Amino acid sequence: MTSVREIKGIGEKTEKLLKKLGIETVEDLVHHYPRCYTTYPEPIMTGDVVTGQRCSVRCEIASPIHLKAVRKLKICTCLGADESGQIFFRWFNMPYLKNSLKQGEIYIFTGTPVFKDGRIMMEHPEISTPENYHRLTKTFQPVYPLTAGLSNKTIQKAQAAVFQSYHTEEFLPEKVREYYSLTEENQALKEIHFPSGREALTEAKKRIIFDEFFRFFSALALVKERENQSLNQYIIPMGEEIKDFIRTLPYELTGAQKKTLQDIRNDFSGTMTMNRLIQGDVGSGKTIVAMIAMLAAVKAGYQAALMAPTEVLATQHYETFTRMLAPLGIRICLLTGSMKGKEKKEAKARCENGDADIIIGTHALIQQNVNFLQLALVVTDEQHRFGVKQRDALFKKGKEPHVLVMSATPIPRTLGMILYRDLDVSIIDEVPASRRPIKNCVINQNARQTAWNFVLKEVEKGRQAYIICPMIEESETMDMENVTEYTRMLSVFLPPSIRLGTLHGKMSPAEKNDIMEQFAKNEIQILVSTTVVEVGIDVSNATVMLIENAERFGLAQLHQLRGRVGRGEYQSYCIFISGTSQEEAMERLSVVGKSNDGFYIAVEDLKLRGPGEFFGTRQSGTMNFALGDIYTNADILKSASEAVDYLKTTDYNFMKIHQYSLERDLNLARNL
């Protein structure tokens, strides 16, 4: 493999930055695809701009160009105007604009208008002359995933240098390419980085996405061929003691929960080790099913471990398990990274000598010096939040233990049959009768203050609320500014007695845990956050979820976020604020507004978005494909699955398509 250092223009500093993105070789760079493309629409009048929607405005600079220094920032501002109105422009640390922009000249400004400081403005808009802008309207400018210190232009230049001579061997048989109307791989790779037009880019994406799914399904076939399921080392009965525990629960298990427990019972008594996925909607009761399975393992004389993605969630699980199982004599242990030295040492000793029956923790469970006496069952909560190596490490703490993974990501059943065809899957598609349905409301920005008043009333009753701000860019700094600015606006509106908290990706794990713990203890009444709150906090006192610019999220993600409320005895609410009045966006939001059923929402999202939509917002899914999306690209997913099944009947060598990334592809297959 050729190192990226061999590419013209890449020095030691850029090499280190690329490595942070997982780019070490030329092949890595070629397969580092743009996350989106910047296109340049027809310019509009200033009076037609809509906040939150990227646009291009053709107007005259109607004021002098002002330059002032504020602390370390140099701020350049001016006013643009046309016959329909005015718009304010602002740039940071670009002092040269004072001399390059001319009052009275006409320019085209491209950016996302926002309402700030009492007026509509664009911050850091791109600037073009009308002549140059006309040329831009015919182009697609790739925008790549980045890391701090690495510019988009640097990656564009590196890609241009590589593709002067890059060529890869086609791995798909011509018969398959013709049947599915797929362009040749080298042509697709070139178009994905240097689009010649919308149609060519669409065809290139289709081929790259097909390749991603094809590699995945072929890797699944290799995993199945190489890694035969092991024999059951731990026969675990689920007899009268388990039935007695279920009878003591303060509620009746749903039919779906009972069926899932029967699946687990059959696995525990079967000849092969259990490897089961429990897929259940938010609030469907997956945790109590896992608890019953873990109790059965302990009653059979073994240990069980549960790994959660955050310390707050691990602690909440520990408290729940202790409350319900400690009276039965079950010894429960908590192990997290923030525990003090002596406390952590004692917890590890209890794991190793068998004094702990059930061990609940975070990544701390998989540290090298953590050992178990007789680990027979491992459970991972929110399975998509863990890497393959992390789950494998927990599995290897025991001798071929049973494995149970839980996921709250709803997937249409037709897709699930394809994706999970080599796994045992139990679906919990009923919500316990004791849970009150969440009341939903879809509104536009004009009703924001009414929504804030509603949040205030709930807080005055003693309840708590989440407010979610969308990602503006793939930049943690921008997200931090978004959350911070929103919190500042909200603090002006709310009485000082109400404590606000902020949560965003720029915070360290310790800072995030601290904020979530304060919220869990009601020391913070309103938490303003990015989607980092989507998993990892369970606050039964929180009754309101308010999501700003909800149209920017996929429906499945909106449903996941909504699942943070409705977990207690009080009526809960979810308010979706749309930043646009476009009919299509409002139609999508009406799906989550009318239903709390995650599986229904997943199916409707697929219908609304359509398998041919390549240029919309990516839906977050269970697996991290670079371009492919199991919802949007369901037809390509099905085709790739069919192609692999067909080629299994021929003498096709699946190994040849994994020469570049065998371990990555196998790990992705195991990741399910």
ZAKE-922407 format. One line per 10 residues: their letters; for each residue x negated, y negated, z of C-alpha. Coordinates in nm, 4 decimals. Layout:
N
a	X:Y:Z  ...
! end
This chain:
672
mtsvreikgi	0.0000:0.0000:0.0000  -0.1328:-0.3429:-0.0949  -0.1564:-0.5883:0.1964  0.0219:-0.9252:0.1657  -0.3184:-1.0817:0.2323  -0.4072:-0.9881:-0.1260  -0.1355:-1.2204:-0.2580  -0.2605:-1.5532:-0.3857  -0.1922:-1.8343:-0.1392  -0.1419:-1.6175:0.1717
gektekllkk	-0.4014:-1.6749:0.4420  -0.4472:-1.5389:0.7914  -0.1874:-1.7690:0.9510  0.0848:-1.6862:0.6960  -0.0027:-1.3166:0.7195  0.0661:-1.3214:1.0955  0.3949:-1.5066:1.0466  0.5088:-1.2586:0.7808  0.4235:-0.9732:1.0154  0.6810:-1.1105:1.2628
lgietvedlv	0.9409:-1.0437:0.9924  0.8101:-0.6908:0.9397  0.6340:-0.7903:0.6164  0.2856:-0.6406:0.5951  0.2654:-0.5058:0.2403  0.3648:-0.6185:-0.1064  0.6479:-0.3620:-0.0982  0.7749:-0.5137:0.2266  0.7793:-0.8570:0.0634  0.9544:-0.7393:-0.2529
hhyprcytty	1.2284:-0.5829:-0.0375  1.2631:-0.8956:0.1792  1.5782:-1.0170:0.0057  1.7350:-1.3643:0.0228  2.0080:-1.3843:0.2867  2.2050:-1.6191:0.0620  2.1642:-1.8577:-0.2315  2.1962:-2.2318:-0.2358  2.4196:-2.3439:-0.5185  2.5015:-2.6975:-0.6184
pepimtgdvv	2.8729:-2.7711:-0.6792  3.0239:-3.0586:-0.8691  2.9808:-3.3777:-0.6608  3.2855:-3.5121:-0.4779  3.3944:-3.8527:-0.3472  3.3120:-3.9524:0.0107  3.6825:-3.9605:0.0902  3.7174:-3.5918:0.0019  3.4512:-3.4483:0.2347  3.5601:-3.1942:0.4977
tgqrcsvrce	3.3517:-3.1537:0.8111  3.1799:-2.8201:0.8373  3.1933:-2.7529:0.4616  2.8748:-2.7945:0.2588  2.9238:-3.0296:-0.0345  2.7524:-3.2787:-0.2627  2.8510:-3.6458:-0.2524  2.7803:-3.8951:-0.5315  2.7562:-4.2438:-0.3875  2.5637:-4.5692:-0.3792
iaspihlkav	2.3358:-4.6630:-0.0905  2.5331:-4.9555:0.0489  2.3037:-5.0698:0.3310  1.9358:-5.1323:0.3958  1.7311:-4.8238:0.4844  1.6698:-4.8403:0.8599  1.3755:-4.6722:1.0317  1.3472:-4.6592:1.4098  1.1470:-4.4577:1.6622  1.3241:-4.2752:1.9472
rklkictclg	1.0740:-4.1064:2.1758  0.8724:-3.8801:1.9411  1.1275:-3.8943:1.6607  1.1283:-4.1280:1.3637  1.4894:-4.1647:1.2507  1.5777:-4.2886:0.9039  1.9406:-4.3938:0.8403  2.1549:-4.5564:0.5738  2.5146:-4.5891:0.4623  2.6553:-4.4393:0.1418
adesgqiffr	2.9722:-4.5692:-0.0202  3.2014:-4.5314:-0.3191  3.5518:-4.6573:-0.3942  3.7070:-4.3864:-0.1704  3.5127:-4.4582:0.1491  3.1810:-4.4414:0.3313  2.9531:-4.1780:0.4831  2.6545:-4.2147:0.7151  2.3226:-4.0404:0.6433  2.0473:-3.9590:0.8926
wfnmpylkns	1.7051:-3.7921:0.8600  1.4518:-3.7058:1.1302  1.0742:-3.7451:1.0899  1.0971:-3.8401:0.7229  0.9771:-4.2050:0.7419  0.8724:-4.2111:0.3759  1.2411:-4.2289:0.2776  1.2451:-4.5965:0.3780  1.0330:-4.6733:0.0728  1.1574:-4.4044:-0.1677
lkqgeiyift	1.5328:-4.4712:-0.1290  1.6640:-4.7949:-0.2799  1.9675:-4.9929:-0.1690  2.2147:-5.0287:-0.4556  2.0948:-4.7108:-0.6324  2.3207:-4.4083:-0.6887  2.2087:-4.0698:-0.5538  2.3664:-3.7327:-0.4909  2.3416:-3.6098:-0.1314  2.3928:-3.2406:-0.0502
gtpvfkdgri	2.4580:-3.1146:0.3014  2.7196:-3.0256:0.5608  2.9211:-3.3218:0.6935  2.9822:-3.3334:1.0690  3.1809:-3.5638:1.2942  2.9370:-3.7101:1.5444  2.9094:-4.0339:1.7401  3.2550:-4.1338:1.6226  3.1949:-4.1076:1.2482  3.1450:-3.8647:0.9600
mmehpeistp	2.7799:-3.8147:0.8739  2.5332:-3.5874:0.6992  2.2099:-3.5035:0.8790  1.9094:-3.4056:0.6681  2.0965:-3.3961:0.3354  1.9054:-3.3082:0.0201  1.8598:-3.6056:-0.2129  1.8768:-3.5887:-0.5928  1.9072:-3.8318:-0.8783  2.2139:-3.7657:-1.0990
enyhrltktf	1.9825:-3.6396:-1.3771  1.7990:-3.3899:-1.1546  2.1212:-3.2787:-0.9901  2.2709:-3.1803:-1.3255  1.9829:-2.9346:-1.3702  2.0303:-2.7981:-1.0177  2.3958:-2.7073:-1.0833  2.2741:-2.4333:-1.3182  2.0465:-2.2688:-1.0604  2.0634:-2.0337:-0.7616
qpvypltagl	1.8001:-2.1155:-0.5014  1.7192:-1.8150:-0.2772  1.7261:-1.8723:0.0995  1.5234:-1.6144:0.2923  1.5363:-1.4956:0.6546  1.2564:-1.6871:0.8292  1.0653:-1.7117:1.1541  0.9360:-2.0229:1.3328  0.6472:-2.1772:1.1380  0.7296:-2.0072:0.8073
snktiqkaqa	0.9024:-2.2080:0.5359  1.1374:-2.0889:0.2662  0.9069:-2.2412:0.0053  0.6144:-2.0272:0.1272  0.8115:-1.7054:0.0709  0.9356:-1.8286:-0.2683  0.5770:-1.8953:-0.3807  0.4619:-1.5552:-0.2533  0.7429:-1.3789:-0.4401  0.6541:-1.5680:-0.7594
avfqsyhtee	0.2898:-1.4592:-0.7272  0.3867:-1.0943:-0.6701  0.6299:-1.0691:-0.9604  0.3690:-1.1785:-1.2121  0.2518:-0.8159:-1.2124  0.4881:-0.6119:-0.9888  0.6350:-0.2910:-1.1291  0.7886:0.0090:-0.9532  0.8778:0.3528:-1.0833  1.2508:0.4047:-1.1428
flpekvreyy	1.3801:0.6763:-0.9083  1.7427:0.7119:-1.0215  1.8084:0.9506:-1.3109  1.9344:0.7749:-1.6225  2.2527:0.9840:-1.6098  2.3387:0.8422:-1.2646  2.2581:0.4844:-1.3686  2.4793:0.5093:-1.6744  2.7690:0.6719:-1.4882  2.7778:0.3982:-1.2222
slteenqalk	2.6761:0.1151:-1.4615  2.3592:0.0283:-1.2682  2.0863:-0.1994:-1.3976  1.7223:-0.0811:-1.3979  1.5482:-0.1236:-1.0603  1.2660:-0.3557:-1.1717  1.5126:-0.5858:-1.3440  1.7359:-0.5889:-1.0350  1.4472:-0.6764:-0.8030  1.3391:-0.9628:-1.0261
eihfpsgrea	1.6939:-1.1016:-1.0533  1.7509:-1.0820:-0.6788  1.4567:-1.3189:-0.6207  1.4795:-1.5246:-0.9415  1.8453:-1.5272:-1.0545  1.9072:-1.6190:-1.4164  2.2812:-1.6578:-1.3632  2.5782:-1.5481:-1.1553  2.6628:-1.2402:-1.3620  2.3039:-1.1125:-1.3667
lteakkriif	2.2726:-1.1742:-0.9917  2.5947:-0.9832:-0.9268  2.4636:-0.6839:-1.1221  2.1274:-0.7022:-0.9426  2.2974:-0.7055:-0.6019  2.5109:-0.4111:-0.7016  2.1988:-0.2085:-0.7860  2.0057:-0.3076:-0.4707  2.3061:-0.2321:-0.2476  2.3580:0.1019:-0.4234
deffrffsal	1.9896:0.1809:-0.3582  2.0243:0.0968:0.0120  2.3245:0.3251:0.0539  2.1686:0.5950:-0.1651  1.8500:0.5941:0.0450  2.0603:0.6120:0.3593  2.2671:0.9115:0.2464  1.9636:1.0923:0.1095  1.7861:1.0327:0.4410  2.0894:1.1801:0.6166
alvkerenqs	2.0482:1.4886:0.4020  1.6786:1.5093:0.4953  1.7580:1.4661:0.8657  2.0144:1.7435:0.8509  1.7661:1.9665:0.6682  1.4727:1.8943:0.9027  1.6345:1.8560:1.2431  1.8625:2.1457:1.3175  2.0801:2.0928:1.6237  1.9327:2.2575:1.9311
lnqyiipmge	2.0933:2.5301:2.1394  2.2972:2.4222:2.4404  2.0661:2.4256:2.7441  2.3353:2.3039:2.9863  2.6744:2.4743:3.0045  2.8934:2.2217:3.1865  3.2427:2.3296:3.2980  3.5183:2.0713:3.3356  3.7329:2.2586:3.5852  3.9630:2.1805:3.8779
eikdfirtlp	3.7345:1.9221:4.0424  3.7387:1.7150:3.7257  4.1153:1.7561:3.6874  4.1584:1.6451:4.0511  3.9519:1.3315:3.9838  4.1609:1.2481:3.6756  4.4801:1.2920:3.8821  4.3518:1.0368:4.1380  4.3085:0.7641:3.8751  4.5517:0.4740:3.9220
yeltgaqkkt	4.6689:0.5115:3.5627  4.7533:0.7820:3.3128  4.4909:0.8535:3.0481  4.6061:0.7871:2.6934  4.6540:1.0701:2.4478  4.3396:0.9606:2.2596  4.1335:0.9665:2.5807  4.2606:1.3161:2.6641  4.1770:1.4387:2.3141  3.8241:1.2931:2.3398
lqdirndfsg	3.7736:1.4660:2.6762  3.8824:1.7926:2.5165  3.6219:1.7376:2.2429  3.3554:1.6861:2.5102  3.4769:1.9906:2.7049  3.4384:2.2031:2.3915  3.0883:2.0620:2.3306  2.9797:2.1284:2.6901  3.0835:2.4944:2.6652  2.9680:2.5494:2.3073
tmtmnrliqg	2.6501:2.7073:2.1749  2.4943:2.3827:2.0459  2.3910:2.0618:2.2227  2.6521:1.7862:2.2112  2.5746:1.4934:1.9844  2.8972:1.2925:1.9873  2.9971:0.9379:1.9017  3.2977:0.7873:2.0794  3.4349:0.5117:1.8607  3.6960:0.3088:2.0421
dvgsgktiva	3.8434:-0.0356:2.0169  3.7612:-0.2973:2.2792  3.9539:-0.2138:2.5951  4.0457:0.1387:2.4824  3.8892:0.3057:2.7881  3.5667:0.4575:2.6579  3.3811:0.3998:2.9855  3.6173:0.6102:3.2012  3.5817:0.8961:2.9513  3.2019:0.8726:2.9793
miamlaavka	3.2303:0.8583:3.3596  3.4365:1.1802:3.3664  3.1801:1.3542:3.1432  2.8957:1.2364:3.3693  3.0851:1.3529:3.6787  3.1238:1.6971:3.5204  2.7484:1.7119:3.4563  2.6757:1.6256:3.8197  2.9276:1.8789:3.9530  2.7465:2.1419:3.7429
gyqaalmapt	2.4233:2.0588:3.9299  2.2600:1.8249:3.6786  2.1786:1.4555:3.6393  2.3349:1.2069:3.3959  2.2050:0.8679:3.2766  2.3775:0.5698:3.1172  2.1849:0.2977:2.9324  2.3508:-0.0418:2.8808  2.2213:-0.3286:2.6609  2.2081:-0.5973:2.9327
evlatqhyet	2.1354:-0.6131:3.3050  2.4700:-0.7761:3.3753  2.6596:-0.4940:3.2038  2.4408:-0.2278:3.3702  2.5092:-0.3830:3.7111  2.8825:-0.3956:3.6415  2.8787:-0.0291:3.5392  2.6847:0.0533:3.8577  2.9405:-0.1256:4.0760  3.2324:0.0476:3.8998
ftrmlaplgi	3.0752:0.3936:3.9204  2.9830:0.3392:4.2862  3.3352:0.2298:4.3768  3.4947:0.5293:4.2054  3.2426:0.8096:4.2557  3.0498:0.7358:4.5764  3.3515:0.8437:4.7903  3.3156:1.1854:4.6226  2.9571:1.2138:4.7436  2.8029:1.1270:4.4071
riclltgsmk	2.4679:0.9497:4.4472  2.4363:0.6612:4.2019  2.1201:0.4664:4.1238  2.0585:0.1399:3.9386  1.7344:0.0727:3.7498  1.6756:-0.2578:3.5690  1.3731:-0.4593:3.4644  1.4311:-0.7469:3.7062  1.4358:-0.5302:4.0200  1.1557:-0.6057:4.2658
gkekkeakar	0.8568:-0.3726:4.2933  0.9555:-0.1780:4.6044  1.3191:-0.1480:4.4982  1.2198:-0.0295:4.1506  0.9692:0.2209:4.2911  1.2362:0.3723:4.5173  1.4834:0.3974:4.2268  1.2260:0.5768:4.0105  1.1477:0.8172:4.2958  1.5192:0.9004:4.3333
cengdadiii	1.5399:0.9769:3.9609  1.2376:1.2048:3.9730  1.3117:1.3985:4.2932  1.6823:1.4439:4.2191  1.8156:1.2189:4.4957  2.0104:1.0305:4.2271  2.2888:1.2138:4.0452  2.3875:0.9356:3.8078  2.1336:0.6781:3.6940  2.2539:0.3566:3.5317
gthaliqqnv	2.0166:0.1052:3.3804  1.8834:-0.0930:3.0897  1.5715:-0.0372:2.8782  1.3941:0.0151:3.2119  1.5219:0.3757:3.1985  1.2896:0.4571:2.9100  0.9660:0.3262:3.0623  0.6843:0.5772:3.0561  0.6711:0.6264:3.4341  1.0452:0.7000:3.4688
nflqlalvvt	1.1130:1.0729:3.5039  1.4184:1.2846:3.5821  1.4499:1.6139:3.7667  1.7198:1.7728:3.5493  1.8737:1.5351:3.2997  2.1588:1.7088:3.1161  2.3603:1.4173:2.9725  2.2521:1.0799:2.8316  2.5035:0.8090:2.7457  2.4335:0.4856:2.5574
deqhrfgvkq	2.6861:0.2037:2.5767  2.7310:-0.0272:2.2758  2.5120:0.2078:2.0736  2.4473:-0.0352:1.7863  2.2604:-0.2642:2.0271  1.9802:-0.0140:2.0741  1.7027:0.0806:1.8348  1.6462:0.4397:1.7328  1.3223:0.4660:1.9282  1.4949:0.3453:2.2461
rdalfkkgke	1.7672:0.6088:2.2282  1.5173:0.8768:2.1309  1.3028:0.7796:2.4301  1.5977:0.8293:2.6668  1.6821:1.1620:2.5021  1.3228:1.2808:2.5516  1.3455:1.2153:2.9264  1.5334:1.5453:2.9475  1.5003:1.8879:2.7882  1.7448:1.8737:2.4944
phvlvmsatp	2.0210:1.6952:2.6943  2.3727:1.6406:2.5640  2.4124:1.3007:2.3948  2.7138:1.0707:2.4059  2.7058:0.7312:2.2360  2.9819:0.4710:2.2497  3.0664:0.2027:1.9963  3.3383:-0.0616:1.9954  3.2804:-0.1543:1.6299  3.5992:-0.0706:1.4382
iprtlgmily	3.5446:0.0951:1.1009  3.8246:0.1899:0.8596  3.8749:0.5647:0.8815  3.8008:0.6121:0.5097  3.4555:0.4605:0.5617  3.4040:0.6471:0.8874  3.4556:0.9788:0.7097  3.1633:0.8916:0.4816  2.9306:0.7294:0.7334  2.9761:0.9818:1.0129
rdldvsiide	3.0099:1.2944:0.8013  2.7127:1.4632:0.9717  2.8154:1.3631:1.3264  3.0802:1.4701:1.5719  3.3115:1.1733:1.6156  3.5923:1.1101:1.8618  3.8151:0.8095:1.8002  4.0036:0.6414:2.0837  4.2658:0.4392:1.9014  4.5100:0.3709:2.1847
vpasrrpikn	4.4945:0.0994:2.4482  4.5913:0.1870:2.8087  4.9484:0.0846:2.8899  4.8239:-0.1164:3.1906  4.6480:-0.3680:2.9661  4.8447:-0.6764:2.8723  4.8184:-0.7609:2.5018  4.6152:-1.0749:2.4382  4.8221:-1.3663:2.3078  4.6617:-1.5214:1.9997
cvinqnarqt	4.6876:-1.8603:1.8348  4.5360:-1.9926:1.5099  4.5105:-2.3739:1.4915  4.3216:-2.6396:1.2972  4.0779:-2.8993:1.4292  4.3526:-3.1576:1.4840  4.4832:-2.9481:1.7740  4.1444:-2.9117:1.9460  4.2312:-3.1460:2.2338  4.5544:-2.9542:2.2940
awnfvlkeve	4.3454:-2.6373:2.3123  4.1061:-2.8007:2.5598  4.4044:-2.9022:2.7741  4.5206:-2.5415:2.7752  4.1734:-2.4220:2.8811  4.1746:-2.6839:3.1578  4.5111:-2.5596:3.2916  4.3845:-2.2013:3.3041  4.0693:-2.3085:3.4884  4.2790:-2.5084:3.7365
kgrqayiicp	4.4667:-2.1828:3.8091  4.1309:-2.0311:3.9086  4.0657:-1.8565:3.5776  3.7618:-1.8853:3.3485  3.7058:-1.9361:2.9753  3.4608:-1.8727:2.6939  3.4064:-2.1185:2.4095  3.2167:-1.9781:2.1101  3.0276:-2.2021:1.8696  2.9363:-2.0512:1.5319
mieesetmdm	2.5855:-2.0207:1.3941  2.5022:-2.3220:1.1790  2.1850:-2.1770:1.0299  1.9749:-1.8687:1.0904  1.7841:-2.0798:1.3374  1.7973:-2.0453:1.7141  1.6963:-2.4110:1.7532  1.9935:-2.5287:1.5469  2.2260:-2.2993:1.7407  2.0925:-2.4384:2.0677
envteytrml	2.1598:-2.7939:1.9489  2.5103:-2.6942:1.8395  2.5957:-2.5408:2.1779  2.4310:-2.8241:2.3728  2.6101:-3.0956:2.1749  2.9461:-2.9203:2.2142  2.8923:-2.8847:2.5903  2.8119:-3.2558:2.6123  3.1368:-3.3466:2.4288  3.3405:-3.1120:2.6481
svflppsirl	3.1870:-3.2458:2.9711  3.3137:-3.5941:2.8833  3.6676:-3.4564:2.8484  3.6734:-3.2319:3.1599  3.6762:-3.3367:3.5251  3.3303:-3.3221:3.6913  3.4497:-3.0520:3.9335  3.4475:-2.7951:3.6511  3.1061:-2.6426:3.5945  3.0003:-2.5714:3.2369
gtlhgkmspa	2.7316:-2.3272:3.1285  2.5535:-2.2792:2.7967  2.4200:-1.9625:2.6351  2.2226:-1.9393:2.3112  1.9524:-1.7396:2.1372  1.6699:-1.9766:2.2316  1.6949:-1.8654:2.5956  1.4753:-1.5941:2.7410  1.6416:-1.2648:2.8460  1.6020:-1.3654:3.2124
ekndimeqfa	1.7722:-1.7008:3.1506  2.0589:-1.5321:2.9656  2.1094:-1.2818:3.2464  2.1068:-1.5606:3.5054  2.3768:-1.7574:3.3202  2.5925:-1.4460:3.2691  2.5604:-1.3535:3.6370  2.6697:-1.7041:3.7389  2.9683:-1.6745:3.5076  3.0509:-1.3283:3.6446
kneiqilvst	3.0527:-1.4779:3.9979  3.2743:-1.7721:3.8877  2.9942:-2.0173:3.9646  3.0428:-2.1279:3.6029  3.4047:-2.1818:3.4952  3.3566:-2.2412:3.1208  3.0797:-2.0764:2.9219  2.9898:-2.2394:2.5887  2.7976:-1.9850:2.3872  2.6902:-1.8528:2.0503
tvvevgidvs	2.7768:-1.4923:1.9681  2.5081:-1.3641:2.2083  2.8009:-1.3193:2.4484  2.9659:-1.0681:2.2118  2.8314:-0.7736:2.4133  2.7033:-0.7510:2.7654  2.9403:-0.9287:3.0011  3.2672:-0.8096:3.1561  3.4488:-1.0765:3.3578  3.8035:-0.9767:3.4509
natvmliena	3.8799:-1.3331:3.5675  3.8145:-1.4783:3.2200  4.1478:-1.5339:3.0449  4.0715:-1.7658:2.7523  3.8507:-1.7148:2.4485  3.8306:-2.0242:2.2275  3.6393:-1.9757:1.9008  3.5343:-2.2830:1.7031  3.5116:-2.2649:1.3220  3.6543:-1.9152:1.3396
erfglaqlhq	3.6622:-1.8898:0.9600  3.2820:-1.8535:0.9616  3.2996:-1.5170:1.1386  3.3913:-1.1769:1.0035  3.7231:-1.0491:1.1364  3.5615:-0.7531:1.3120  3.3284:-0.9909:1.4950  3.6201:-1.2158:1.5938  3.7917:-0.9083:1.7326  3.4773:-0.8118:1.9269
lrgrvgrgey	3.4522:-1.1612:2.0735  3.8203:-1.1573:2.1697  3.7506:-0.8353:2.3596  3.5624:-1.0366:2.6238  3.9009:-1.1411:2.7679  4.2065:-0.9367:2.8626  4.0082:-0.7221:3.1043  4.1915:-0.8095:3.4242  4.5388:-0.8404:3.5701  4.6091:-1.1864:3.4270
qsycifisgt	4.7591:-1.2724:3.0903  4.4798:-1.3598:2.8477  4.4660:-1.5755:2.5379  4.2492:-1.6197:2.2289  4.2495:-1.9467:2.0349  4.1001:-1.9455:1.6858  4.0169:-2.2970:1.5647  3.9739:-2.3173:1.1889  3.7378:-2.5781:1.0503  3.9197:-2.5709:0.7167
sqeeamerls	4.2794:-2.5723:0.5994  4.2004:-2.3626:0.2909  4.4717:-2.1060:0.2297  4.2314:-1.8106:0.1981  4.0610:-1.8850:0.5302  4.3919:-1.9281:0.7125  4.5193:-1.6011:0.5617  4.2144:-1.4156:0.6971  4.2527:-1.5667:1.0432  4.6213:-1.4787:1.0509
vvgksndgfy	4.5167:-1.1107:1.0537  4.3504:-1.1430:1.3961  4.6160:-1.3896:1.5041  4.8928:-1.1316:1.4509  4.7213:-0.8127:1.5712  4.4984:-0.6846:1.8523  4.4323:-0.3526:1.6759  4.0666:-0.3408:1.5700  4.1143:-0.0561:1.3235  4.4029:-0.2360:1.1511
iavedlklrg	4.1915:-0.5537:1.1402  3.9001:-0.3668:0.9825  4.1247:-0.2269:0.7086  4.2902:-0.5636:0.6411  3.9511:-0.7358:0.6328  3.8410:-0.4904:0.3664  4.1561:-0.5620:0.1620  4.1223:-0.9390:0.1930  3.7528:-0.9611:0.1200  3.7580:-0.7075:-0.1612
pgeffgtrqs	3.4748:-0.4754:-0.2604  3.3636:-0.7053:-0.5406  3.2883:-1.0076:-0.3221  2.9146:-1.0616:-0.3066  2.8828:-1.4302:-0.2348  3.0899:-1.4645:0.0831  2.9886:-1.4504:0.4472  2.8370:-1.1147:0.5403  3.0462:-0.9047:0.7748  2.8404:-0.7708:1.0627
gtmnfalgdi	2.8570:-0.3920:1.0622  2.7212:-0.1003:1.2544  2.4041:-0.0578:1.0511  2.1433:-0.3071:0.9491  2.1335:-0.2800:0.5714  1.9516:-0.5753:0.4163  2.2240:-0.6569:0.1606  2.4800:-0.3791:0.1764  2.7910:-0.4176:0.3867  3.0076:-0.1160:0.4665
ytnadilksa	3.3248:-0.3293:0.4521  3.2648:-0.5554:0.1547  3.0796:-0.2959:-0.0510  3.2945:0.0063:0.0324  3.3237:0.1064:-0.3344  2.9433:0.1099:-0.3785  2.9106:0.3028:-0.0504  3.1456:0.5689:-0.1862  2.9596:0.5843:-0.5195  2.6207:0.6272:-0.3493
seavdylktt	2.7615:0.9050:-0.1326  2.8989:1.0799:-0.4420  2.5669:1.0427:-0.6237  2.3738:1.2053:-0.3386  2.6234:1.4919:-0.3219  2.5892:1.5411:-0.6970  2.2079:1.5358:-0.6940  2.2025:1.7918:-0.4117  2.3302:2.0397:-0.6699  2.0349:1.9674:-0.9021
dynfmkihqy	1.6592:1.9979:-0.8584  1.6312:1.6274:-0.7683  1.3501:1.5535:-0.5195  1.4954:1.3178:-0.2572  1.1524:1.2646:-0.1020  1.0314:1.0601:-0.3984  1.2679:0.7717:-0.3217  1.1333:0.7419:0.0331  0.7658:0.7023:-0.0502  0.7722:0.3363:0.0506
slerdlnlar	0.9752:0.3648:0.3703  1.0263:0.7249:0.4788  1.0258:0.6620:0.8545  1.2485:0.3558:0.8257  1.5038:0.5431:0.6172  1.5019:0.8501:0.8408  1.5375:0.6290:1.1482  1.8319:0.4465:0.9920  1.9982:0.7818:0.9291  1.9324:0.8938:1.2861
nl	2.0557:0.5562:1.4109  2.4178:0.6661:1.3752
! end
